[in-house]
């Protein structure tokens, strides 16, 4: 089956699920979900959207930890990988600012 056919099948499945009050939720984690976690995700999504979630689970060890939940175009990324990426970006930006303004930064510090 080529990509175009997969898209058509997915669209038909989404339409049928919509009539049944169901919604497809893609969940990515570093390790397989255990039963309690799966139940908690389903309860939160049901309360959030008012529809029964159908979980599509993917295990992605590269996430290191945490969870990424995708509902349609909305993605909630609570993965350790993303948190580390953001921390690295902030540290890099601060380092660049301090390097660029280094002379001023050093001169503004109180003398010991």
N, C-alpha and C positions, 0 to 999 in steps of 0.2 A: 504494500500500500504506500503510495507516495504521500508527500507532505500535504498536498492540497486535499486529498481524500481524508487524511487524518483530521484536518481542520474542519471539513464538512461534517464528519462523524462527531467530532467534539461539539460543534455548534448544535447539532440535532440533539445530542445527549443533554446539553445545557438547557435547551428549550423544553425537553420532556421533563427534566428534573425540576424546572421552574414551576411547571403545572402541578407537580407532586409536592410542592413546598420544600424542596431540597435544594441545597447549594453545594457546589464542589469547593473544597478547601484544600489547598496544597500546603503541606507541612513538611519542612526540612529540618532535620536534627542531626547532630553528630553521631548519636547512637539511636538504636530503635526505640520507639516510644513504648513505655510499659502501660498496662491497662488503666491505671489510675490517671496517668497523664492524658491519655487518649480521651477518657471520660470527662476530665476537667476541661479540655479544649472544646469538646463537643458542647458542654454545658455553657461555656462562655460565649461561643459563637451562636448558639441557639438564642441566648438572651440578647446578644448584640444585634442579630439580624432577624430574629423571629422565624428562622427557617431551620430545618434539620440539615446539619452538615454531613457531607460525605467526604471523609478524609482520604486524601491521596498522600501517602507518606513516602518521603525520600530520605535515605540516610546519606549524609555528606560529611565524612569525618573531617574534612577541611574546615568546617565551621568551628571546630574545637569544642564548642559547648553552646548552650542556649538553643533558641528556636527561631525559625523564620516561618511566618504564616502569610499565605497569599490568598486573597479573596478577590477574584476578578482583577481589577487594576490596582487594588490596595495591597501593599506589602508592609507587614510589621516585622522588622528585623531586630531581634534581640540576641543575635549570635555573638559569641566571644570574638570571632574573626572581625566583624564589623566594629565592635567596640575597640579592638586593638588598632584597626585601621584609622579610626577617628582619633584615638590617642596619639598615634604616630604623626598624623597630619597636624594636630595641634602643636605637638612638640617641635616638629619641623618648622612650622610657621613662626613659633616663638623664637626658635634658634635663628631664623632668617632675620626677624625683627631686631634681635639683640646684636647680630653680626652687623646689620646695616646701621644701627644706631649705637653700636658698641662704645664709641668714644663718649657719647653723651651719657650712656648708661653707667659707665665706669665713673665718670666725673660726678654724677648725681648721687653716688653712694656716700654715706657719711664715713668719715675717716675713723679708723680704729684707734 
